[in-house]
Amino acid sequence: MRITSGIARGIVLKSPKGGATRPATDAARQAVFSSLASEVEGARVLDLFAGTGSYGLEALSRGAKSAVFAENSRAAYACLAENISAVKKCAPQIEARAVFADCFSLTSEKLGGGFDLIFADAPYPLLQKKPDEIFGIFARLASNSTIVVLEAPADFEPPASEFRLLKRLGKSSKGKPSQLVMQKSAPDGAVQSGAQS
C-alpha cells in the first residue's frame, strides 16, 4: 500500500500485523480522489478511525491544507505516526496531527475547528452495530459544506440521518468495500456548495 498521487506519490505506508485494520486499497483511494477532484486542494481534512492514515495522507499529498487523524488502537497509532513522519520527510510543509482518541468522544472544539473533508473507515462490525452513533459523529463534526466519505460494505444501508448520498463508489458484491460520498442536506431554499450529485 502506497500513496498513489501527488507530492508524496510512491511512499509506502506501514500497517500493523494481523487483521486489526483494513487499509483502503490503492484502487479504492484513487477512485475516491478522482471523484472528489478539486474538493481536495486546500481542504482541511479529518481522518476518523484512521488506521494507517491512508485517506488523510493521500489528501495531503494531493494538496489538502491540513489533516487531523483520530485512532484509538495503539498498534495502528504507532504505524500512523510512522506514516505521517515518512510523508513529512518528503513534504515537510504539510500540516498533519495524530490524535489518540475514541472517535465517539470527539468534538470540533477538541480537534481545533471545522473540516472540509471527513474520511471514515470504521471496522465493519462496529459500523453494522453502531451506524446511528457513527453518523452522530459526522453530524457533530461536519458543517453543511463538509463532504463525508465513509468506507462501508457494498450492502450497507445508511441509517436515516441529515446526510444525503451524493454517490456510491466501489464494489457492488455483498461484503465488498464501497465508498459513500455524503453531505448534510441543506435547509430548504439554501444554496449548498461542494460536490454535486
C-alpha positions in Angstrom: 0.0 0.0 0.0 1.4 3.4 -1.0 0.5 7.0 -1.8 -0.9 6.9 -5.3 -0.5 10.6 -6.4 0.8 14.0 -5.6 4.0 15.2 -3.9 4.3 12.1 -1.7 3.5 9.6 -4.5 5.1 6.2 -4.1 5.7 6.4 -0.3 4.9 3.0 1.2 2.5 3.1 4.2 3.0 0.7 7.1 0.1 -1.2 8.6 0.0 -3.3 11.8 0.3 -7.0 11.6 -2.8 -9.1 11.7 -6.3 -8.2 10.7 -7.0 -5.4 13.2 -7.0 -2.8 10.5 -8.4 -2.9 6.9 -6.5 -0.3 5.0 -8.2 1.2 2.0 -6.7 -0.2 -1.2 -4.8 1.9 -3.6 -7.5 1.4 -6.3 -10.2 2.5 -3.8 -8.4 5.6 -2.9 -7.7 6.5 -6.5 -11.4 6.2 -7.3 -12.4 8.3 -4.3 -10.0 11.1 -5.1 -10.8 11.1 -8.8 -14.4 11.6 -7.7 -13.6 14.4 -5.3 -11.4 16.2 -7.8 -11.0 19.9 -6.9 -12.6 19.5 -3.5 -9.2 18.2 -2.1 -7.0 21.2 -3.0 -6.6 23.4 0.1 -9.1 21.3 2.2 -9.0 20.8 5.9 -9.2 17.1 6.4 -10.3 14.8 9.2 -9.5 11.1 9.0 -11.6 9.1 11.5 -10.8 5.6 12.5 -7.6 6.5 10.7 -5.7 3.2 10.9 -2.7 3.7 8.7 -3.9 7.2 7.7 -4.1 6.3 4.0 -7.0 8.6 3.2 -5.7 11.7 5.0 -2.2 11.2 3.8 -3.3 10.8 0.3 -5.3 14.0 0.6 -2.2 15.9 1.9 -0.2 14.5 -1.0 -2.8 15.8 -3.4 -2.8 19.3 -2.0 -5.0 19.4 1.1 -4.1 22.2 3.5 -4.1 20.1 6.7 -5.2 16.8 8.2 -6.1 15.5 11.7 -6.0 11.7 12.2 -8.0 10.1 15.0 -7.2 6.5 16.1 -7.5 4.5 19.3 -5.7 1.3 18.5 -2.1 1.5 19.9 -0.7 -0.7 17.1 -2.4 1.2 14.4 -1.5 4.6 16.0 2.2 3.6 16.0 2.1 2.8 12.3 0.1 6.0 11.7 2.8 8.1 13.4 5.5 6.4 11.3 3.5 7.0 8.1 3.0 10.7 8.9 6.8 11.0 9.5 7.5 9.4 6.2 5.3 11.7 4.3 6.7 14.8 6.1 10.2 13.8 5.1 9.1 14.1 1.5 6.9 17.1 2.1 7.9 18.9 5.3 5.4 21.8 4.7 2.3 19.6 5.3 0.3 20.1 8.4 -0.6 16.7 10.0 -1.6 15.9 13.5 -2.5 12.5 15.0 -4.8 12.3 18.0 -5.0 9.1 20.1 -8.7 9.1 20.9 -12.0 7.3 20.7 -13.8 8.7 17.7 -17.1 8.6 19.5 -15.8 11.2 22.0 -14.6 13.8 19.5 -15.9 17.3 19.2 -14.9 20.1 16.8 -13.6 22.0 19.8 -11.2 19.2 20.7 -10.0 19.0 17.1 -9.5 22.7 16.5 -12.2 23.7 14.1 -14.2 22.8 11.1 -13.3 20.4 8.3 -14.0 20.4 4.5 -13.5 16.7 4.1 -14.1 13.9 6.6 -13.0 10.3 5.8 -14.2 7.5 8.0 -13.1 3.8 7.7 -14.6 2.2 10.8 -14.3 -1.5 11.4 -17.2 -3.2 9.6 -18.6 -4.9 12.7 -18.6 -1.6 14.5 -20.3 0.1 11.5 -23.0 -2.6 11.5 -23.5 -2.5 15.3 -23.5 1.3 15.8 -24.4 3.0 12.5 -26.5 5.7 14.2 -23.7 6.6 16.6 -21.2 6.8 13.7 -23.5 9.1 11.8 -23.8 11.1 15.0 -20.1 11.7 14.9 -20.5 13.1 11.4 -23.4 15.3 12.5 -21.2 16.8 15.3 -18.1 17.4 13.2 -19.5 18.3 9.7 -20.9 21.6 8.5 -23.3 21.9 5.6 -20.4 22.3 3.2 -18.4 19.3 4.6 -18.1 16.3 2.3 -18.1 13.0 4.2 -16.6 9.8 2.7 -17.5 6.6 4.5 -16.0 3.3 3.5 -18.6 0.5 4.1 -19.6 -2.9 2.8 -21.4 -2.7 -0.5 -24.6 -4.0 1.1 -24.5 -1.4 4.0 -27.6 0.8 4.1 -27.0 4.1 5.8 -29.4 5.0 8.6 -31.9 7.8 8.3 -30.0 11.0 9.0 -29.5 14.5 7.9 -26.9 13.3 5.3 -27.8 12.8 1.7 -25.9 10.4 -0.5 -24.1 12.1 -3.4 -22.7 9.0 -4.9 -21.6 5.5 -4.1 -18.3 4.1 -5.4 -16.6 0.8 -5.4 -17.8 -2.8 -5.4 -21.4 -4.0 -5.6 -20.9 -7.5 -4.2 -22.1 -8.2 -0.7 -19.4 -7.6 1.9 -17.0 -5.9 -0.6 -15.8 -2.4 0.1 -17.7 0.6 -1.3 -17.4 4.3 -0.5 -20.3 6.5 0.3 -19.8 10.2 -0.5 -22.3 12.3 1.5 -23.1 15.8 2.6 -25.6 17.3 5.0 -28.9 18.2 3.4 -29.1 22.0 3.0 -32.1 23.7 4.7 -35.0 24.5 2.3 -34.1 27.3 0.0 -30.4 27.4 1.0 -27.7 27.2 -1.6 -25.1 24.5 -0.8 -21.6 24.5 -2.1 -19.4 21.4 -2.7 -19.8 18.2 -4.7 -22.9 17.8 -6.8 -24.9 14.6 -7.1 
